Amino acid sequence: MLSDDNHVVRACADLDVDLTVVYGPAQKDFGLSELPADPPPVFVEDSVSVESVLLGLYRAGIDPSGFDAVYSTHEDGVVVAAALAKVFGVRSIAPPEVAALFRDKSLAKAKLHAAGIDAARFVVIEDLCDLPDDFELPFSPAVLKPVAGGATWHASIIRSRADLRAAVERVRQKRSDRAYILEEFVSGQEWLANGVVFGGELQFLCVSSYHKSCLTTLSEKEWLRTFVFDPVEDAEVYERVTPFVENALRTLGLRDGVFHMEVFDDTEGDRLVFGECAARRGGVFVEEEIAYKFGVSLAEAAVQCALGERPVIKPEVRPGHVGTVYLPYTPGVLVARPSAEELVALPDVQWAMVEWPVGLPMFQARSTIMKIGQAMVTADSREELFRRGDEVVTWFADRTLVAPFDSTARDLREWYANAPAGGTERHSVWAAHP
């Protein structure tokens, strides 16, 4: 497996599958990886580079032909896993030409357009740094994002040539992530389809939704929230989405594996519009939400599909509603925050993760994945779910201290005195000896 995924590590242990994890500096330094001891993990400079992975395996004395499959749940590792599997002569997520459709947004949309499936119109800008000054917007509003990016990283809404020029200048300053796609903005609710396909047939589907779309959440400086549609109460949602998902997957050629598709419910046009699709499990608490609501492990299904084994999936739908809220942060240095144990002690919080350790600096959020952690909440109704989510976010924020950057000692004293979780303190005290 390329890069870390604690769910897959546990699934392999449960399924008695030998797992070799190839991981890099980012995963090692962040320190949240659960790595199997036997066989030992392989540390490389870049876990999503063909060269780096090959060199690491050879240094470790590992014969790649001894593997049964190469897998990755890392967005940047999907095509690399497919390429390595072809070199090794073993199974993977998909052939490289299919895996590419699940990474490059323009390739996927072009394929779907040719098949008559509704997707946003687009143009590809091969190098945003070289965009001519007289470039005319083909759509307004439009969405600009890296052609093979993920999680709204460097994505922005473009409403004018001034917006586009500002985006170009940001890229020119960094000189990275230069290939972009500019596509028409699609209104409506952003739905998520997470599921399993095997032998080209849909085996399981969970439809959920963002409370607000990712771009809206980011532009309004709010925090991402998701909720799962109930297959009984929201049967009409599943009836609409299921054939659309099946058609899109069939067109893109994914035969075995888990997937994460984003679909827009365009209320203005009463249509479903393809957003994008990844040949991996979705992030946030997708694994936990589906395990709670349906009793299904996408991680186990992914391992079985990677090995060419038909996953045994028997959903048992639990009544009620489940969703996830991101735990917010503001730019600065994290001084204090509640723990995951404190979060799950709150009513209706079923699962929690606090990823950001005390003392780590937090910079301006440029992606919806930027958060201190996340909490999975349950409730009897969707309205109550949203209310409880708001309460959890407020509770967490009120107990979180973030020291502002570039502050003087006086600034920090005033900040601490006025912070909700701070307080006044005396800085000079005589000992009261008898």
C-alpha positions in Angstrom: 0.0 0.0 0.0 1.3 3.4 -1.0 1.0 5.9 1.8 -0.7 5.3 5.2 -4.3 4.4 5.8 -5.2 3.2 9.3 -8.5 1.7 8.2 -6.8 -0.5 5.5 -4.1 -1.6 8.0 -6.8 -2.8 10.4 -8.8 -4.4 7.5 -5.7 -6.4 6.4 -5.2 -7.6 9.9 -8.8 -8.7 10.2 -8.7 -10.4 6.8 -5.3 -12.1 7.5 -3.7 -10.3 4.6 0.0 -9.5 4.7 0.5 -5.8 4.1 3.6 -3.9 3.2 3.2 -0.2 3.8 5.4 2.2 1.8 5.3 5.6 3.4 7.1 8.9 3.2 8.2 11.9 5.3 4.8 13.6 5.5 3.1 10.5 7.0 6.1 9.8 9.3 6.4 13.3 10.7 2.7 13.8 11.2 2.7 10.7 13.4 -0.9 9.4 13.2 0.0 6.3 11.1 -0.7 2.8 12.5 2.0 0.8 10.8 2.2 -3.0 10.9 5.4 -4.4 12.4 5.5 -7.5 10.3 6.3 -7.1 7.5 8.0 -3.9 8.4 7.0 -0.7 6.6 9.3 0.7 4.0 10.3 4.4 4.4 10.9 6.3 1.1 11.4 9.9 0.1 8.1 10.1 -1.8 5.5 7.4 -1.4 3.7 8.4 -4.6 6.7 8.4 -6.9 7.4 5.4 -9.0 11.1 5.9 -8.8 11.1 6.5 -5.0 9.0 3.5 -4.3 11.0 1.2 -6.5 14.3 2.3 -4.9 12.9 1.9 -1.4 11.7 -1.7 -2.1 15.0 -2.7 -3.7 17.0 -1.2 -0.7 14.8 -3.2 1.6 15.6 -6.4 -0.4 11.9 -6.9 -1.4 11.1 -8.6 -4.7 8.1 -6.7 -6.0 6.9 -9.8 -8.0 6.1 -11.4 -4.7 3.1 -9.1 -4.1 -0.4 -10.0 -5.1 -1.6 -6.4 -5.6 -0.6 -2.7 -5.3 -3.0 -0.4 -3.7 -3.4 3.2 -2.5 -6.1 5.2 -0.8 -4.0 8.4 -1.3 -5.4 10.6 -4.0 -1.9 11.1 -5.5 -1.1 7.4 -5.4 -3.9 6.0 -7.5 -2.1 6.3 -10.9 1.2 5.4 -9.4 -0.2 2.2 -7.9 -1.7 1.3 -11.3 1.7 1.9 -13.0 3.7 -0.1 -10.5 1.2 -3.0 -10.7 1.7 -3.1 -14.4 5.4 -3.2 -14.0 5.2 -5.9 -11.3 2.7 -7.9 -13.3 0.1 -7.9 -10.4 -3.4 -6.6 -9.7 -4.2 -3.0 -8.8 -7.1 -0.6 -8.6 -7.4 -0.4 -12.4 -5.2 -0.3 -15.5 -3.2 2.9 -15.8 -5.4 4.3 -18.6 -8.5 3.8 -16.4 -6.8 5.1 -13.2 -5.9 8.3 -15.1 -9.6 9.0 -15.6 -10.1 9.1 -11.8 -7.3 11.6 -11.3 -7.4 14.0 -14.3 -10.7 15.9 -14.1 -10.6 16.9 -17.8 -10.1 13.3 -19.0 -13.1 12.1 -16.9 -15.4 14.9 -18.1 -14.4 14.5 -21.7 -15.1 10.7 -21.5 -18.5 11.4 -19.9 -19.4 14.1 -22.4 -18.8 11.7 -25.3 -21.2 9.2 -23.6 -23.9 11.8 -23.2 -23.6 12.1 -19.4 -24.1 15.5 -17.9 -21.0 17.2 -16.6 -19.8 20.7 -16.5 -18.3 22.3 -19.6 -14.6 23.0 -19.2 -11.3 24.2 -20.7 -7.8 23.1 -19.7 -5.1 25.6 -19.0 -1.9 23.6 -19.3 0.2 26.2 -17.5 -1.6 28.9 -15.6 1.6 30.9 -15.3 1.6 31.5 -19.1 -2.1 32.5 -19.3 -2.4 35.4 -21.8 -3.5 38.7 -20.4 -6.3 38.8 -23.0 -7.8 35.4 -22.1 -11.6 35.6 -22.1 -13.7 33.7 -19.6 -15.7 31.1 -21.4 -18.1 30.7 -18.4 -19.2 33.0 -15.7 -19.2 32.2 -12.9 -16.6 29.5 -13.3 -14.5 27.2 -11.0 -10.7 27.2 -11.3 -8.8 24.2 -9.8 -5.8 22.0 -10.4 -6.6 19.5 -13.1 -5.5 16.6 -10.9 -6.1 18.2 -7.5 -8.3 17.2 -4.6 -10.2 18.5 -1.6 -10.7 22.0 -3.1 -7.0 22.6 -2.7 -6.2 25.8 -4.7 -9.8 25.9 -6.0 -11.6 29.2 -6.4 -14.7 30.7 -7.9 -14.0 33.0 -10.8 -16.6 35.7 -11.5 -14.4 38.2 -13.4 -11.1 38.6 -15.2 -9.9 40.3 -12.0 -10.5 37.1 -10.1 -8.7 35.1 -12.7 -5.7 37.5 -12.7 -5.5 37.2 -8.9 -5.5 33.4 -9.2 -2.8 33.5 -11.8 -0.6 35.8 -9.7 -0.9 33.3 -6.7 0.3 30.5 -8.9 3.1 32.5 -10.4 4.4 33.3 -6.9 4.5 29.6 -5.9 5.4 28.2 -9.3 3.7 24.8 -8.5 0.4 23.1 -9.4 0.4 24.9 -12.7 -2.0 22.7 -14.8 -5.6 23.9 -14.2 -9.1 23.2 -15.3 -11.6 26.0 -15.7 -15.2 24.8 -15.7 -18.6 26.2 -15.5 -20.1 26.7 -12.0 -22.9 24.2 -11.3 -25.5 25.3 -8.8 -27.4 23.0 -6.4 -26.6 20.7 -3.5 -23.4 18.7 -3.6 -24.1 15.0 -3.1 -21.5 12.3 -2.3 -21.8 8.7 -3.6 -19.5 6.3 -1.8 -19.7 2.6 -2.7 -18.2 -0.6 -4.0 -18.1 -2.0 -7.5 -17.0 -5.5 -8.4 -16.9 -7.2 -11.8 -18.3 -4.0 -13.2 -21.5 -4.3 -11.1 -22.5 -2.0 -8.2 -22.3 -3.9 -4.9 -23.1 -1.2 -2.4 -23.9 2.5 -2.4 -24.2 5.2 0.3 -25.4 8.6 -0.7 -24.6 11.5 1.5 -24.3 15.3 1.2 -22.4 18.3 2.2 -24.6 20.7 4.3 -23.1 23.4 2.1 -21.0 22.8 -1.0 -17.2 22.7 -0.5 -16.6 25.9 -2.4 -19.4 27.7 -0.6 -18.0 26.5 2.8 -14.5 27.7 1.9 -15.6 31.1 0.5 -17.8 31.8 3.5 -15.1 30.6 5.9 -17.3 28.0 7.6 -16.5 24.4 8.5 -17.4 21.4 6.5 -20.4 19.3 7.5 -21.8 16.1 6.0 -24.9 14.0 6.5 -25.9 10.6 5.2 -29.2 10.1 3.3 -31.3 7.4 4.9 -32.2 4.7 2.2 -35.7 4.5 3.6 -36.6 8.1 4.4 -34.7 9.3 1.3 -35.5 6.5 -1.0 -36.1 8.9 -3.9 -32.5 10.2 -3.6 -31.1 6.7 -4.0 -33.5 6.0 -6.9 -32.2 9.1 -8.7 -28.5 8.6 -7.9 -28.0 4.9 -8.3 -28.5 4.7 -12.1 -26.4 7.8 -12.6 -23.5 6.4 -10.6 -23.7 3.0 -12.4 -23.7 4.7 -15.8 -20.7 7.0 -14.9 -18.6 4.1 -13.5 -19.4 2.0 -16.5 -18.3 4.8 -18.8 -15.1 5.5 -16.9 -14.3 1.8 -16.7 -13.9 1.1 -13.0 -14.6 -2.6 -12.5 -13.3 -3.5 -9.1 -12.9 -1.3 -6.0 -14.3 1.4 -3.9 -15.1 4.9 -5.2 -16.0 8.4 -4.1 -18.1 10.4 -6.5 -19.4 13.9 -6.2 -22.7 14.7 -8.0 -24.6 18.0 -8.1 -28.3 18.0 -7.7 -29.0 21.0 -10.0 -32.3 22.2 -8.6 -32.6 24.9 -11.2 -32.4 22.5 -14.1 -33.8 19.4 -12.3 -30.8 17.3 -13.3 -27.9 15.5 -11.9 -24.5 16.7 -12.9 -21.2 14.8 -12.5 -18.6 16.6 -10.4 -15.7 14.3 -10.1 -14.8 10.7 -9.0 -11.9 9.1 -7.2 -11.1 5.4 -7.3 -10.6 5.4 -3.5 -12.7 5.7 -0.4 -13.8 9.2 0.5 -12.2 11.1 3.3 -13.7 12.8 6.4 -15.5 10.1 8.4 -16.9 8.2 5.4 -15.6 4.9 6.7 -17.1 5.6 10.2 -20.4 7.0 8.9 -21.0 3.9 6.6 -19.9 1.5 9.3 -22.4 3.1 11.8 -25.3 3.5 9.4 -24.9 0.3 7.3 -22.5 -2.0 9.2 -20.3 -2.1 6.1 -16.5 -1.5 6.0 -15.3 0.1 2.8 -11.7 -0.6 3.8 -12.3 -4.3 3.9 -14.1 -4.2 0.6 -11.2 -2.3 -0.9 -8.7 -4.9 0.2 -10.8 -7.7 -1.2 -11.4 -6.0 -4.5 -7.7 -5.2 -4.8 -7.0 -9.0 -4.4 -9.7 -9.9 -6.9 -12.0 -11.4 -4.3 -15.7 -10.5 -4.4 -16.5 -8.6 -1.2 -19.3 -10.0 0.9 -21.5 -7.0 1.8 -24.7 -7.4 3.8 -25.9 -3.9 4.8 -28.0 -3.6 7.9 -29.5 -0.1 8.0 -29.6 1.5 11.4 -32.5 4.0 11.9 -31.8 7.7 12.6 -29.3 10.2 11.1 -25.6 10.4 11.1 -23.2 13.1 9.9 -19.8 14.7 10.5 -18.6 18.1 11.5 -15.1 19.5 11.0 -13.6 21.1 14.1 -12.5 24.7 13.2 -9.3 26.5 13.8 -8.0 30.0 13.1 -4.6 30.9 11.9 -2.0 31.0 14.8 -0.3 28.7 17.2 -2.5 26.1 18.8 -2.1 26.4 22.6 -4.9 24.3 23.9 -7.9 22.2 22.7 -10.2 19.5 23.9 -9.2 15.9 23.4 -11.0 13.2 21.4 -12.0 11.6 24.7 -13.7 14.8 25.8 -15.5 15.0 22.5 -17.0 11.5 22.6 -18.2 12.1 26.2 -20.6 14.7 24.7 -24.2 13.6 24.0 -24.7 12.1 20.5 -21.0 12.2 19.5 -20.1 8.6 18.4 -16.6 9.1 17.1 -14.0 11.8 17.2 -10.5 12.5 16.0 -8.3 15.4 17.0 -5.4 15.6 14.5 -3.7 18.8 15.4 -1.2 18.6 18.3 -0.7 21.5 20.7 2.1 23.8 19.7 1.7 23.3 15.9 1.2 26.5 13.8 -2.0 26.8 11.8 -1.9 28.8 8.6 -4.7 30.3 6.5 -7.1 27.6 5.3 -6.9 27.2 1.5 -8.8 23.8 1.4 -11.8 22.2 3.1 -9.5 19.6 4.6 -7.9 22.1 6.9 -9.2 21.4 10.4 -8.1 20.6 13.9 -10.2 17.4 13.8 -13.6 16.0 13.2 -16.6 14.5 15.1 -19.3 12.1 14.0 -22.7 13.0 15.4 -26.0 11.1 15.5 -29.6 12.3 16.0 -33.2 11.2 15.5 -33.8 13.9 12.8 -31.8 15.8 10.2 -32.7 19.1 11.9 -31.5 17.8 15.2 -28.3 16.5 13.6 -27.5 20.0 12.3 -28.3 21.6 15.6 -26.1 19.1 17.5 -23.3 19.6 15.0 -23.4 23.4 15.6 -23.4 22.8 19.4 -20.3 20.5 19.1 -18.4 23.0 17.0 -19.3 25.9 19.4 -18.3 23.8 22.4 -15.0 22.9 20.8 -14.2 26.4 19.7 -15.0 27.9 23.1 -12.4 25.6 24.7 -9.7 26.1 22.1 -6.9 28.6 22.4 -5.0 29.8 19.4 -2.2 32.4 19.9 -2.0 34.9 17.1 1.2 35.1 15.0 3.7 37.9 15.3 2.5 39.1 18.7 4.4 41.0 21.4 4.4 39.8 25.0 1.9 42.6 25.7 -0.3 41.4 22.8 -0.3 37.9 24.1 -1.2 38.9 27.7 -4.2 40.9 26.4 -5.2 38.1 24.0 -5.1 35.5 26.9 -7.1 37.7 29.2 -9.9 38.2 26.6 -9.9 34.6 25.1 -13.0 32.5 25.9 -10.8 29.7 27.3 -8.2 32.0 28.7 -8.3 34.2 31.8 -6.5 36.9 33.8 -3.4 36.0 35.8 -1.1 37.9 38.1 2.4 38.2 36.8 4.1 39.3 40.1 3.2 37.7 43.4 4.7 37.8 46.9 4.8 34.5 48.7 2.5 34.5 51.7 4.8 32.9 54.3 3.6 32.7 57.9 
